[in-house]
Amino acid sequence: MADTGVPPVIPVELQQYNSYVVDPQWQRKFSTIWPPVLGFFILLSLPHLVRSIRNGRAYSTLLGISEDLSGVDYTAVTVPSAKKAGNKRRTSQSLVRRTENVLGTLGSFFYWTLPGLGLNAGQMIILMAYAAVVVVCIVKDAPLMSNSNRAGFIALAQFPIVFLFATKNSIVSLLLGPGNGYEKLNFIHRWSGRALFFGGLLHGALWIQNHLEYNIPILSQQKEASGVAAFAVLCVIVLTSLRPVRRFCYEVFFIIHFLTFIAFFVTICYHTIYASPWIFPPLAFYGLDILMRMFRHRIKDAVLVPVGNQMTLVHVPYSTSGWIAGQHVRLRVFFRGRVFESHPLSIFSATPDISCITSMPQGLSFGVRAIGDWSKALNQYAVDSAAELQEACEKDDIHEEKRSTPAEIPVQVMLDGPYGGCSVDLGNHETALLFAGGSGITFTLGVLDDIGGAMRETRAEEWGNHEEDRIRLVCSIDWFAPALMDIANAAALSSASENPLELHISIYVTCLCNPEAVPPIPNCDVTVVRPSIYRVLMDLTTPPNAAKLDSRPALTDISSDLEVELEKEDALKSKLSWVEDGGGLAVCASGPEGLVREASNAVARMKLSGRAHRLGGIGLHTEIFTL
């Protein structure tokens, strides 16, 4: 055979598998799949982001809460005609808005939520697609039984996703627009972390099996020992991140989570030199988050007002701007040595320049239900301090009127935020239907206060004619009754203006122990019944002459005669206006997981029936108050 000078080429099927050449290629393949998918979702939310920038809702809170020690000057403004504003919005429904309504109807299936999972159909589809990509990248043409490096390489490729969706100030949430904060994206962080654990488990288990098969000591070298240490740290991260631990020992979870991810980074870099490049993106994401949180942190004076043994109000005076309705902050109260605990709390009032609430101090207001270790300790501290203050007043013979006012306990707090917000622009809908259960009333009050205040501001032309805003509550009404009364009175006064706001409040309770204690809130009724959200939506969107007898809300736990309750419902329906075609309906549900799931399924059912297109679209925003 003639010598051509060209070395022979080994056929591909006979070549030895080189994981350090082939597996990084699959890392890069995985890393080229998920960014375009993320970009697609950002593109879908671009109209929402553009509208939010135009009306000032986007990026207006990046620098945190600001204060005005000189007070707030309220100036009367002229509200534009309701007819003019309403016509302007209806005629401005562009092709983009109609396209959004059509896509919303087609995507209504994604709202469906099954009990126990905490995920809707859209989130489950995203996670199943994500899992399929991970599995394919691990097993495709990989001899895992003899060389399981592929699983370890793909596990390293999860680092950017885990940290991108974990930070409070994520680039993704900034690009998706208001209402798509870290709390909405955190499910991807959790499941990408589990994908990381799965890859590490598969990699380590198969290598241990290989070592046992050939009688190789498992901890014989530094590479194996550091690998076992890294996987042990990863197991601690996963086990302490389970929902029961987060729910009952959140501060323990947070501290362990922070310390162990540093330990994991160190041990994984000792284990393989291929981990170092994947460390830098997470550090960049986390560094950006720390930088932005530095601009949002505030230490302020505040007062605590105990409301019995079940609720504590926290007022931060002079904070006048830097947040929008529906947002929350992470609050740290300095009392009795609890300086390291911070908790997310919704702001239950609008900014003072538009707020209708006059019965509470101007500024930030929070409601803390005494249901956990920290909240119970805060309430007990406020109650004890109020009792000491009362004794001091009696000892000093303070005037009776001053002694009868609610005790205000001075404290210092640290604010981190605001974050989140309502993902639905209520100004694009003529009707807002607000459901709240338990602590979810804080989010709902803030949104409702913003709606009422907008009617007397120059923004009224943007909001148009909100024909009806309704609340459904399932919680005690003691502490928020004054705020509801202020908003209801403002709505009642606007009924005689050119741009009226029709507001009806329905409070549902499981037990009305003292009917005489119900405050006289205008256009409000209290019912001992559990409502069906879908039936409420049906009643609201069905013309009176087309209503059927079987469209009554589902009644449970009725404490009086059935006929009396049905007469109450008929009287209630006669008070309420049904949603006219084309105006749009916004549904906001905040509270426990069951309430949010029921609202999501009800809206999905309405959209699938085609009624949403006739109404001009149905927007849905949910806030789950759980860990």
TIVOVEX-786528 format. One record per residue: residue in one letter; x, y, z of N, C-alpha, C in turn. Coordinates in pm, whole numbers, plus 50000, padded with zeros to 5 digits. Atoms other than C-alpha are relative to their C-alpha. Layout:
BEGIN
AXYZXYZXYZ;...
// end
This chain:
BEGIN
M500854988050000500005000050000500885012450000;A499204987950013501335033949902499815008850123;D500024991149885502215058250183499535013949954;T500554987150040499995088950138500365011150099;G499664990149900501225106750452498845004250088;V501194996549920497675108950596499774989250104;P500205010349898497185091450931498624993649987;P501315006750010494385065750939499015005750102;V501074995049914491065076651088499224988350057;I500745010849934489405053951341498525002349977;P501444998350018485705048051259499335004450130;V500674994349882483305065951489499534989150094;E500545010549914481735033651614501074992750079;L498915006849930485175021251722500795009550089;Q499284990449918486355053151889499614998650147;Q500265000349857486665053752268499265012750042;Y500814988649957484115076252438500835009150090;N499264990149922485805107952568499005009950060;S501044991849937483415123852816500435014550015;Y499544986349980485605154652862500005008149871;V500164993150127485145163052495498535000549959;V501385001150047481605151252422499035006550099;D500984995249901479795159952748499935015250009;P500144985450003480705197252750499235005149878;Q500814996050116479165198752402498514999250032;W501415001049960475875186652553499635010750102;Q500244988449913476235213152821499635012249918;R500254988450084476395239352551498684998749925;K501305002150066473445223652369498855003550093;F501044996849903471355225552684499905015050022;S499974985649973472445261452739499585008449881;T500534992750116471335270952387498514997449979;I501425003150014467825256752436499155009250085;W500914992749911466405274552739500015015249982;P500094985350019467445311052664499025004249891;P501034996050097465375312652339498574998150051;V501335002149944462395298052524499655011450096;L500224988749910462785324552793499765012849922;G500214988350084463085351052524498625000349937;F501365000750057459815338852371498965005050099;F500964995449899457945344552698500175015050027;I499794985649984459545378852737499365007649884;L500624993750117458375387152384498485000450014;L501445000349980454825376552474499555010750100;S500374990149898454835399852775500415014149961;L499544986850041456275429052578498885010449996;P501084990049995452865446352525499665004450142;H500274996749859452215444452900501085009150056;L498904991849951455665459052971499925014149942;V500074986850063455205487452721498895008450062;R501104992749937451815497052868500365004350141;S499624996749862453275495953218501005011450004;I499064988950007456105519053117499265013049970;R500744988050038453645543452961499195005650117;N500814994949889451405545353268500785001450130;G499164997449884454325546953509500074989050102;R499975011049903453855513253681501314992349998;A498755007650013457085497553549501195008450041;Y498724994149962460455505853704499865012650085;S500164988249915458975533153924500374997250145;T499715003549861459875514054242501404994050016;L498685006449995463455503254163500865005650113;L499174993849898464955527654414499404999250139;G500555002449868462695517154700499095010950051;I500944990949936460485535954944500685013550026;S499514986649968460935573554973499035006850095;E500814993549898459605597455237499995015149982;D500164985550003458405633155271499655004550140;L500204995949861458815647155622499185012750013;S500764987649994457045679355529498524997949985;G501425002850017453725661755473499614999649855;V500515001550135451575656755168498955010649975;D500964989650035449675684354995499004994349901;Y501045005450087446375673054849499345011649927;T500594989750083444985693654564498824994249925;A501185004850072441515690354419500265000849850;V499815000450144441525680554055498654997549935;T501225002150076438875679353788500064986449934;V500055013450057437885644153690499325000449866;P500614999550132437195638853320498724991949996;S501295006550016433865626753199500154985149989;A499945014550006433215589953250499704995049860;K500375004550133431595586752912501165001949904;K498864997350087434565603052744501114990050024;A498915009249970437065581352929499674986049954;G500375013450041435135549652866500064998449850;N499965001050145434745557052497501425000049948;K498624999450045438415565352467500664986450008;R499375012949988439465531652600499414990049902;R500605009750089436955512452394500465002149856;T499574997350137437955529952072501494997649983;S498565002050011441635525152156500404985350006;Q499685014250000441395487352156500634996749864;S499265002250123444055481451896500024985349964;L499855013950044444875450251704500774991850102;V499225007149898447395441351974499104995650114;R500895003449889444705442452246499054988749961;R500905010750044442285421152041500754986849984;T499195012150013445105396751964500274993950137;E499795004949864445845394252336498774992950053;N501235006549953442195385952406499834986249937;V500135012950068442205358352145501004990050056;L498995008949943445475343852274499654996150143;G500415003249864444115346252628498924989350004;T501055010350007441075325852529500594986549965;L499385012550040443205299752356500884994350112;G499135004749892445555298252655499324998550133;S500725000949872442835296252916500224986550068;F499745013149941443635259452964501145000550101;F498824999549914446915269453126499675005150140;Y500374995249867445025285253419499554988750093;W500555010849918443655251753538501024995550103;T499135003849890445085241553874499404988250073;L500445011849926444875207754045500345001650147;P499734998649856444645205554425501244992250041;G498855006849944447785196554616501315002549929;L498774998250075450295205354344500575014150013;G499534986349993450465243054378500485005549867;L499594995950134451045245754002498814999649907;N501055000750100448705254253718500484992249879;A499675008450115448615236053386501155006049919;G498924993750075450875261653217501354997650065;Q498745002549931453555257953483500414985449990;M499665014150011453335220153469500524996649861;I499515002450135453795220353091501435005049985;I498634994750005456865242553127500974990650070;L499115008849924458325219453390500184986549932;M499855012850071457605187853190500925001549879;A499104997550112459285202852884501445001750048;Y498674998049942462205213553101500614986650041;A499505013249958462525178653251500364991349880;A499725008150120462365162652906501335004249938;V498734995350057465225184552780501174995350086;V498935004449911467325176153086500284985249982;V499835014550014466725138753051500644996649866;V499435002950133467475138752677501485003749997;C498604995850000470705158052729500874990750084;I499235009249916471775132852995500194986449934;V499965013950047470955100052822500344998549852;K499795001150144471415107852451501464996149969;D498695005250043474365086452323501035000750111;A499094999549886475875085052671500084986450067;P499855012949930477305052652820500015002150151;L500084996249860476085061353166500464989050095;M499635010849908476695027053318501514999050017;S498545000749991480415028553241500635013650027;N499474986449979480865066453250498835009550017;S501184991749969478275088453422500345014850007;N499634985849995480065121353368498965009149937;R500974991550068477305133853138498985005850099;A500984995249901474855135953428500605011150086;G499374989549921477375156253627500175012949921;F499864988050083478035180053337498675007349985;I501324993750014474305186353285499545005950132;A500344994349869473895191553659500675013750017;L499324987149991476505219353641499315010649915;A500664990650089474565235253355498725005850060;Q501204994649935471635241053593500295012350084;F499664988949910473545266953797499405013349957;P500554986950038472565297653589498495000950019;I501464999749987468875288153590499595000750147;V500335000349857468815280653962500115014050060;F499784986849939470195315054050499255011149927;L500724989750074468505334853774498585001650052;F501384999649953465075325653913499894999750152;A500025000149853466075327054281500105014050059;T499734986849943467085363354326498755008650006;K501144991149985464635389654446499915010049887;N499964990450110465755414054175500544993149876;S499585007850116465895390753879499855008249872;I500104993550130466585403553529498724995849930;V501215005250066463705381553411498765007550048;S501184993149948461155398053642499965014549952;L499984986450051462305432453524499545000649856;L500385000250141461785422553159498564995549979;L501385004750015458425405653218498985010550041;G500924989449963456915437053370499414998150138;P500585000749865454985444453692499114987850020;G500835011649968453295415553866500654986849972;N499295012550028455885389853759501314999850079;G498844999549913458225392054054500554986350033;Y499315012449965460415366054214499044989550053;E500935009749942457455350054394499244992449893;K500675006850110455875341454057500944990749924;L499015007750076459095327353910500734989750086;N499225008449910460355308754215499794985149975;F500245014450025458795275654104501064994549906;I498935004650090461435273653827501294998250079;H498825001549915464165279154086499954986850076;R500115012349922462845250554297500204987649913;W499945012150082462475225754013501314998949923;S498675001050059465745234653842501004995250103;G499175005449893467365228454179499834985050015;R500225014549993465755194254183500614992949880;A499315005750117467055188053831501504999250027;L498605000349959470515196953963500264988350094;F499855011249907470035172154246499894986649928;F500165012450075468815145354005501274996649921;G498775002550074471885149553785501144995950090;G498955003749907474215148554083499794986250058;L500315013249946472455118054227500334989149899;L499735009950104472655099053897501494998649977;H498565000250021476285108653846500714992750113;G499325006049886477345099054197499654985450020;A500415013949977475295066954225500654990649900;L499405008750101476605052653898501514998950017;W498565000949975480195061553984500284991150120;I499825008749884479845044854325499794985549961;Q500235013650049478385013954155501194995149920;N498835003750079481325014053913501194996850089;H498895002449908483815016354199499814986950076;L500265012549929482134988154388500194987849910;E499895011350095482074966254078501464996249977;Y498595002750027485844969554026500865000950126;N499305000149871486734970154398500955011950016;I499234987749987487985005854388499495007550123;P500464992449882487885025054719499265012849958;I500834988650038485195051654706500675013150037;L499354987749954487165077554904501514999249988;S498575002350015490565068254771500775012549961;Q499304988350050491435101354606499215012850035;Q500634987149968490715138154654498785002649913;K501124997550090488385138954352498744993050051;E501165007249949486105112054494499525005650133;A500384994949868486175126054848499285013449987;S500664987150017485305161254733498664998449930;G501295002550064482555147254511498964995350099;V500935004749897480955128854803499625011550093;A500304988549913481235160155017499045009749930;A500894990950074479605181554744498584994449994;F501345006050007476735156854709499335000050137;A500584999649865476245155555087499455014050028;V500494986349981475945193655095498755002249918;L501184998650086473505191954803498784993250062;C501125006949932471375166854996499455008650114;V500464991249893471255190855292499175011449943;I500754989050062470115218955061498614995349960;V501305004950048467335197754911499084996450115;L500845004449889466085182755237499485011850082;T500454988549922465945216055419499175009849918;S500824991450086464145231655121498594994549981;L501335005750013461115209055149498975009250065;R501044990649958457835226955207499754999850150;P500234999649855457285215455569501085007850075;V498914992749934460695229255666499855014949976;R500174985850030460085262255487498835006050077;R501224994749938456665265555644500145001750150;F499964999649855457495258056006501335005150056;C498694995349953461195267656028500665008249890;Y499524992750116461665293955762501385006150024;E498714993749973464565312155930501124989750000;V499015010850005466405279055978500284996349855;F499835003150142465805270955611500845010849932;F499314989150069467055305255502501495000150034;I498604999849958470285303955705500754988249941;I499355011850056471085268355598500155001349850;H499974998450146470255276655236501165009149959;F498964990450034472635306055234501394994250023;L498685005449967475545288155402500384988049914;T499685012350072475275255155218500285002449852;F499684998050141475265269854868501435005149985;I498594996150004478635286054948500884987650016;A499235012349981479935252855078499934991149876;F500135008350121478585235354768500905005349889;F499144994250103480385259554537501474996450025;V498615003049967483675253554720500324985349973;T499735014450016483415215554725499904995649855;I500135004350139482255212554365501185004849916;C498814995350071485205233554247501224991550034;Y498955009549967487535210254435499794986749927;H500315012950063485775180754275500384999849852;T499724999850143486175191453911500365014149955;I499624987050054487885219553725498975005349902;Y501024995950097484935220253483498855007750067;A501084992849931482715235953751500245015050005;S499674985849981484535269353769499275009349903;P500714990650089483045285153451498525001650032;W501434999449972479525277253572499705007150132;I500194992749875480095295153904499785014949975;F500014985650021480465329753752498625005849967;P501364994450022476905334753612499175000950128;P500744998449874475295326953951500535011350087;L499434989249920477715350454124499605013649942;A500414987450063476855377653870498535003150031;F501414997849969473095372853922499815003950146;Y500154997149858473465372854298500605013750035;G499404986949977475785403054292499085011349956;L500964990050046473245422654086498855001450098;D501094999749903470545413054334500415007650126;I499514993149881472645424954630500135014949974;L499834985950033473445457554452498665007349997;M501314993650010469805465254376499305000350136;R500634999949868468695455654726500625010550091;M499384989149923471195480654867499245013149978;F500764987850029469175507954696498594999350058;R501375001549952465915493954834499884998550151;H500075001649855466825489055199499795013550068;R500274988249919465475514455446499864995750146;I500245001749856465605516755827499185012050045;K500954989249970462645536955955499374997950138;D500815000749879460695545056266498584995749964;A501355005050024457325527756291499284998750133;V500805002349880454515521256536499214987049982;L500815012149995452745489056632498685003050068;V501324998549941449005488656701499384986150013;P500615013349985447705455956850498495000849987;V501455001250014444185446056749499614986550060;G500285012649933443325419657005501234991150000;N498915009849999445385387957008500194993349864;Q499935006450130444965379956638500655008649892;M499514991150105446295410156450500855011250061;T499164988749963449035436256473500175008949877;L499804990450109449055467356256501355006650015;V498704993450002452415482056156499895012049907;H500074987750078452425518356040501395006349993;V498724993250023455525534755888499665014049948;P500444986650043454755572255878501015006749907;Y499214991350087456035597655627500524993049874;S499615006850124456695571155360498915002849896;T501034994450086454895587555074500024994849857;S499935004550139456055571554747501014988749990;G499045010850022458145544254595499384986349993;W500695012950015455505516954575498715002349924;I501304999750067452375508554381499094989750068;A500985008749932449205491254496500264985449967;G499845014450018449495453754547501404995050023;Q498645004549977453215453154619500214996150146;H499675004049864454875438654926501465003450028;V498624998049957458075444455122500364988850096;R499525009249898460205421855335500315008550123;L499964991649880459775436555683500764993150111;R499245004649885462195432655969499725009650116;V500354991849883460975445456310501014997050110;F498995001749895463595451256579499315000050136;F500635001249868462045438056899500464987150065;R499675011649917463115414057173501054990849935;G498915007850056466265402856993499734993849864;R500325006150131464485392556670500405009849889;V499504990250097466665413956446500354993549867;F499565006950122467475387556184498834994149920;E501175006050067463925377156087499305010549914;S500774991350091462295393255784498904991949936;H501175006850053458885384655646499335008549893;P500694992350105457015394655328498605004050045;L501304994749960454005416755403499505009549892;S500604991450101451635433155156499645013550059;I500384986549961451075470655175498505001549973;F501455000050020447335475255232499445014049977;S500504986750035447105511455124500735005049877;A499354993450113447845532154816500895011150051;T499154988949960450345560454819499135011550053;P500834989849935449135589855034499425010449905;D500524989650088448665613054735498694996249936;I501275004150059445735592154609499164991550095;S500695009249911444735570754909498695005950051;C501294996149943441115571755029499954997550151;I500025003849860442005558255374500465011650086;T499674988849912441915586155632500034996150147;S500075004349860441445565855950501324994450050;M498695005249961445085554555952501075010149962;P498944990350030448375573655950500454999249853;Q499484999650136449765584655615501334992749994;G498775007650016452495561755490499714985549971;L500155014450021453035524555472499214993850115;S500785007149898450585501955655500004985249968;F499975014550014450835464555711499104993750105;G500785007849905448615438855878500654986550021;V499295012449967450315409656056499074991150082;R500845009449926448065380556153500864991350090;A499245007849902449245361956462499734985149977;I500215014150033449475327356308501294992050004;G498715006849996453195318956323500805004350122;D499174997249883456015320456574500375014850006;W499594985950001457275354956468498815009350018;S501164991149993453835370656419499334999450137;K500565000949864452595357456755500875007450100;A499104992949909455695370856929499865015149982;L500194985750026455195404756760498715005050064;N501274996149941451555405856869500095000350152;Q499875000449855452455395857225500825011950051;Y499204988349962455115423057237499175012749993;A500854988250013452615448957113498955000550110;V501025000549896449945437557359500605003450136;D499364997349871452345437657654500425014750011;S499574986049996453745471757559498795009350013;A501204991949989450215485557519499454999750143;A500475001149862449275472457864500875008550093;E499114991749919452345489058016499725014949978;L500314986150030451485521457839498695004250066;Q501284997149937447915519557969500175001950150;E499754998449857449145514858323500685013350030;A499324987249980451435544758285499045011749988;C501004989450016448535565958162499105001150122;E500854999849881446385555958459500765005650119;K499214995249888449215563058698500205015149993;D499784985750017449805597558550498705007749984;D501324993650010446045604758536499835007349867;I500154994450134445985610258160498515001249969;H501404997550035442755623658010499384987349942;E500705012350040440165596657942499994998249850;E500055001450145439925604257570501324995149944;K498705004350048443635599757520500274985650037;R499795013949960443615567357716499204990449914;S500865008850079440825553557496500494998249858;T499485001550135442785558457172500884987649993;P499165012050013444585527557035501465003250032;A498624998149960448045523757184500924998249880;E499025000850107450905530156941501384997750062;I498735004049940454135512357030501125003449902;P498934996350093457235528456874501044988949986;V498965009850030459715504756708500785005149879;Q499274997650123462305505456434499884987849911;V500175010750097461905484956119500995001849886;M499204999650121463975476155815499124995349884;L500815003250117462235476155476500914995649886;D499315004850120463475456155179498954998549891;G501005000750106461455463154868499635013949950;P501085009850017458915468354732500254990249886;Y499945010450101458475437154520498584996349956;G501285005250048455705421054318499095010849947;G501024991050052452495438954234498994992649916;C501085006050077449395432654030500424998949854;S499615002250139450085417453688498935004649902;V501094995250085446725429853554499895015150014;D500184985649998446445466353458498505002850012;L501434998149975443095474253618499445011949922;G500484988750076442915506453419499484996449863;N500495004550130442195486153105498714992150012;H501225007749979439085470153256498965008850070;E501064992149939435755486053342499514994150131;T500495006549879434975460653611501144992450066;A498995007249922437255447453886499294991850106;L500585009149902436195417354092501134994850087;L498915002949910438395412854397499564989850105;F500265010349899438385381254612501174999950097;A498945000749898440305379254939499594990350108;G500235009249889440625352855206501165000750097;G498954999749899442555354455532500885012349985;S499064988950013445695375755504499985006449862;G500094994250133444905381755139499275013149995;I500704987349997442775411355244500985011649990;T499044989050007445965432355271500305003749856;F499794997250142446685429154899498765006549939;T501244995050059443035435254810499705014350043;L500244986449953442735466255028500875010249927;G499124990950071445755481954863499545002649858;V500474998550138444405475454513498705008149997;L501284992949996440905487754605500205014750035;D499704986149964442305518954768500575007549880;D499434993750119444275526154451498935002849895;I501104997850095441145521954237499185012150042;G500814988749953439145545754456500745013249990;G499244987650008441935571254472500225004749859;A499764996250139442495570454097498825007649942;M501184993250055438945582754040500025015050027;R499944985649973439815616454195501345005949961;E498724995150046443195619854027499955002449851;T499904997550144444255631253683500154987049924;R499895012850068444845594353608498654994149965;A501325005850021441105589153592499724997649853;E500245002150142441165592853214500624986949954;E499395012750035443525563253197499164988450053;W500765010849939441365542553431498634998649936;G501335001050060438085551153259498944998250106;N501155001449911434795541153418499984986150060;H500085012949931435155512953669498584998550051;E501425000549968431525503653678499734992850131;E500295007249877431855480053968501254993350052;D498935007049933434445467554215499414993050120;R500625007749893433505439854453501054991850071;I499065007749920435285421954733499284988050060;R500515011749928434745387054867501054996450103;L499045002149893436395381855204499604988150086;V500255010749904436765352255436500995001750115;C499124997549886438385366255751499295009450096;S500564990649903437755387656060499925013849939;I500194986950061436465422255976500315011350097;D499794989649900437555440756292501015010549955;W498924990450018440845456056192499915007849870;F500014992850128440165465155827498695007449976;A501284993250018436635478455879500155015149983;P499854985650022437785514855918500535003449860;A499464997450133439815512955596498944997749893;L501075002750096436905497155407498955011050004;M501004989349988434575523955542500485012649930;D499474988250069436875551455416499874998749849;I500065002150145437035536155068498555000249952;A501415000350039433285529555058499395014050003;N500514986349995432535565355165500495008249882;A499474992950117434835578654892499274995949874;A500745004650117433045556854637498585005649999;A501344994549992429665568754763499975014849960;L499924985950038430745605054724500215001649849;S499734998950144431935598254369498774996849916;S501205003750077428455585654270499305012249943;A500624987850050427345621754225500895007749905;S499074993050086430385631354018499794995649855;E500095003350141430885629553644500604986349970;N499355012850021433005598253680499764991150121;P500355007249878431225576353936500704986550011;L499455013249970432635545254099498954992250077;E500995008449934430105518354183500724988850074;L499295009649917431415497554469499014992250085;H500795008549912429775468054639500934990450071;I499145008449917431395449054923499154989050061;S500655011549938430305414355023501024992750086;I499115006849907431905398655330499354986850039;Y500505013449966431465361355378500754995050121;V499405005049877432095347055723499434986250030;T500465013349961431845311955865499145000550125;C500794998749878430365324456191499855014850034;L500284986249963428705357856271499534999950145;C500315001749859428905356356647499275012050059;N500604987849944427915392456715499555008949884;P500464992050113425775407656436500025015050027;E500024985849970425595440956620501375006549986;A498654994550011429385444856592500405002949856;V499674997650140429255446556212499975015049973;P499974985550022430335481956114499085004049886;P500934995650105427925502455899500745005049875;I499284996550122429985501855578498995002149888;P500984997550108428055517555286500064989249893;N500145009750110426795493155023500774987250030;C499295012149957428115463255215499024990550066;D500815010149932426525430755326500904989050051;V499275010949937427765402855551499124987649997;T500785012250018426645367255478500734988350062;V499435012249941427195334855669499864988949896;V500075009450110427905314155361501364999649931;R498775001050078430845301555158499645001749852;P500404997450138430625316054805500704990649901;S499395006850114431325298154477500475010849904;I499454989450084433645320154274499454999149858;Y500535001350136432405305953945498575005249991;R501384995050000428785313254038499965015250010;V499944985449991429715348654137500355006049864;L499634995250133431385353253798498834998649902;M501155002150088428345338853621498935010650025;D501004989949967425975362253806500435013849952;L499514986950036428195391853731500005002249849;T499884998750146428445384653358498744995849926;T501255004050064424875373253293498975011250013;P501044989549991422225399453204498864995650090;P501085003749906419375400553458498884992349933;N501125006850065416785389453203500404986249949;A499565013150048418945359353108500434990950113;A499575008049886419735347253459499074988250022;K500775012249976418625312353545499944997350150;L500175003149859417435298253873501194992250055;D498905008249951420345274053890501315007550004;S498774992349997422875302353872500265006250136;R499794994649867422585309454242501364995250052;P498765004649941425885308054437499764987550085;A500105012149919426555274654605499985003750147;L500164996649859425435276354967500454988350086;T499565010049905427195257755245500015006250138;D499934995549860427085259955622498995011250028;I501024989849980423825279455625499504999250142;S500374999849859422865290655971498535003450018;S501424996749988419235300255898499244992849891;D500855006850096416335289155688500455002649856;L499524999050137417175282355322499275010849923;E500754990150075414405304355186500455014250036;V499524986949959415625333955388501325003349932;E498714997650063419125329755249499835002749851;L500204997650143417855327554891499415013849975;E500524986550014415855359454942501115010350015;K498874990949986419045376255060500815000749871;E499225000250124420835365154745499285007349889;D500764992850104418045377854521500085015150021;A499874985749972418185411354697501405005149965;L498644996050033421945411854653500165001549849;K499864999450146421715404554279499325012549945;S500704988350051419255432754235500825012750021;K499174988349975421835456954377501165001049902;L498775000450077424635446254145499745001849852;S500074998150144425215457053787500774988949932;W499285010250073426175430453539500975006749903;V498944994550084429275435153324499515001349857;E500404997950137428475450652990501084994949904;D499085005350100430075437652670501075010349966;G498934991750051433455451252567500785007750102;G499294991949901434465467852892501174993150064;G498935007549938436705440253020499754997550147;L500185004049860436735422253355501354995750056;A498775003749930439695419953593499634992450126;V500245008349882439695392453857501314998850077;C498845001149912442145394254147499614991450120;A500265009049887442245366254404501264999150085;S498855000649909444515367154709499574993050127;G500325007349880444625343955003500594986149999;P499455013649994445125306955073499944993149865;E499855007050127445895281854802498664995349944;G501305004650048442325268354785499215010949931;L500724988850060440835302554712500605003549864;V499334996450126443425310254443499744989549894;R500255010750096442955276254280498585000949946;E501394999050044439175280754269499815011749904;A500114988550088439525315354114500634997249864;S499335003250126441985302953850499144990749915;N500845009450074439725274053753498725006749950;A501224993050042436675296853741500265008849879;V499674991550115438375321453505500304991549878;A499735008950113439665292853288498704994649940;R501305005050049436135279053264499235010849925;M500664989050069434775313253171500615002649864;K499334997550127437385317752901499724989049898;L500275011150092436815283352752498585000849945;S501384998750047433105291252725499845010849894;G500084989550099433925320552496499425013050052;R500624988049946432335345852729501025011350019;A498984989949977435665363552788500155009349880;H499854991850120435885375552427498875010249990;R501144990850004432405390752450500155011250101;L499854990049895433295408752771501125009949970;G498844991650027436405424052615501244995150071;G498845005949934438795400452791499824998850150;I499985002049855439205386653143501454998950043;G498655000549945442425394353327499994993450137;L499935007249872443515372853621501345002650066;H498794999149918445995379853897499734992850131;T500155007749877446545356954196501185002450091;E498974998749897448465360354519499764989050103;I500125010949904449045329054727500785003750126;F499364996549873449785336055093500414987150070;T499465012249942451875305555174501474999149965;L498585002050029455485293255173500184987849913;
// end
